[in-house]
Amino acid sequence: MPRPLLLVEDNEDDVFFFQFALRKLGLPHPLVVARDGREGLRWMQDSVAASAPFALVLLDLKLPYLDGLELLAWLQALPPAQRSPVVVLTTSEKQSDAQHALRLGAAEVRVKPNRPDQLVEVLRELDAKWLREPLGVPVRAGMPLQPAGGVK
């Protein structure tokens, strides 16, 4: 089973569109959804503890409790082998937000598409760039799909 994706997103409509786009593309990766920054941090901590990093983290910047930049700072403190690649998808078009996210270790920063067909295309590009396993490299078994601390 492919490693899961982590979507850290508080907007229910955006979560629905991500789920739709992943189904439309037929991506085999399970999707774990964290609805705020604190829940996202718990999922990331659990993935590190289980030595099972996510295949990719899709991160919004503007989140309740902990924002995306705080989550990136936490990830940056980890040894590189324990980090998951992070793609920031945000409604912010401020160049300073993008630069800050990249300095904190985001692999990419993209403006979040406002239409489902655009999101499908973005996820298609991310799949080609980040999720395709090289031939001959085994995919690690996925981690449990519930955080150890539970969802609050």
N, C-alpha and C positions, 0 to 999 in steps of 0.2 A: 504494500500500500504506500503510495507517495506521502511524503511529509506534508503536514497541513500548512495552510496559509493562515496568518492572523490578520484580521481586519479590525483596526481600532478606530471605531466610528460611532458617534453618538446620534447621528441623524438617521431615523428609522427609514425614511425614503431612500437615502443613499445605501443603506444596508440591503434593502430590497433590490435595488438596481445592481449592486455588486453580485448578489445571489443570482439574479436573472442573467447577468452577463457571463458568469462562470458556467452556468448551466448551458447557455447558448453556445459557448465555446467547447463544451464537453471536457473541461479540464478535470482530471481525476483527483485533484487535491481536495481533501476535506477543508471546509472553511470554518474557522473558529472566529466568533465575533465577540469583541470586547466593547461594551457600550460607553465606557469612559476610560480616562487615563489610569485610574487606580486598578481597574479590572485588567487593563492591558498590561500593566506592570506585573500583576500576579501571574498572568499567563506567561510572560517572558521569564519571570523568576522560576516558574515551574519547568519551563523548557530547558533552562540552564541546569537546574537540579537533576533533571532526567537525562542530561547530555543528549538532548534531541531538539536542536534548534529548528525553528520553523523554516520552511522552504523560502518564505518571503513574508515580510510584515508590510502591510498596507496601512499607512498611518496618517490620520488627520492631525492637523496642528492645534486646532481650537477644540479642546476637550474639557469636560468637567473634571474637577479634582486635581488632576495632573495634566498639563498640556503636552503636546507632542514633542516639544523641545526638551522638556524635563525627561521624557522617556528616552529620547535620543542620548541625553547626557548619561543616563544610567547605563544604557547599552555600550556607550563608548568606553566606560570604565572596565568592561569585560575583556578578557583575552580574545584576540580575533577569532580563534577556533570556536568560541562559544557564542558568537554573534550571528544573528540572522540578518540577511540583507534587508534594508528598510527603504521602501519607496514612499515618499511623502506625497499624498494627494490632498491638496488643500484648495479652498476657495480664495485664499489670500494671493493677490497678485503682486504683493510687495517684494521687491528684490531682496530687501534686507532679511525677510523671513526665509527665503530660499537659501541665501548665503549662510545664514546662521545654521540652518538644518544641515547643509552640506559640511560645514565646519565641525558639526557634532557627529558626523559619520553617516548621514543619509547617503544611500547609493545614488538616488535620483530625487528630484523634486519636480512635480508636475502639477499644473492647475487641474483641479478636479473637473471632469467633463460634466455638463449640465444635461446631456441627453443620453439615454441608454445606448443608442447606436455608437456614440462617441466613446462611451465607457467600454463597450465591447472591443472597439479597436485598440484602446489603450491597454486593456488586459491581454489582447492578442500580442501586442508588442512586448509587454512585460513577460509573457509566457515564453516567447522566443528568446528573450535576453536572459532571464533569471531562472526559469523553471525547467528548461530542457536539460536533462542529465546527460553528460558525455557518455558515449558508448563504453561499456565495460566497467562503469563505475556504479556499484550497487547503491540503491536508494535506501537510506536508513529507515528502519521501521518507524511508523508514526508514534507520537506520544498520546497518552490518554486525552480524550476530548472534553475533560472537565478539569478545571484548576483544582489543585490539592486543597486550597483554602476555601473552595466553594465560591459561588457567585452571590454577591450581596446586592 
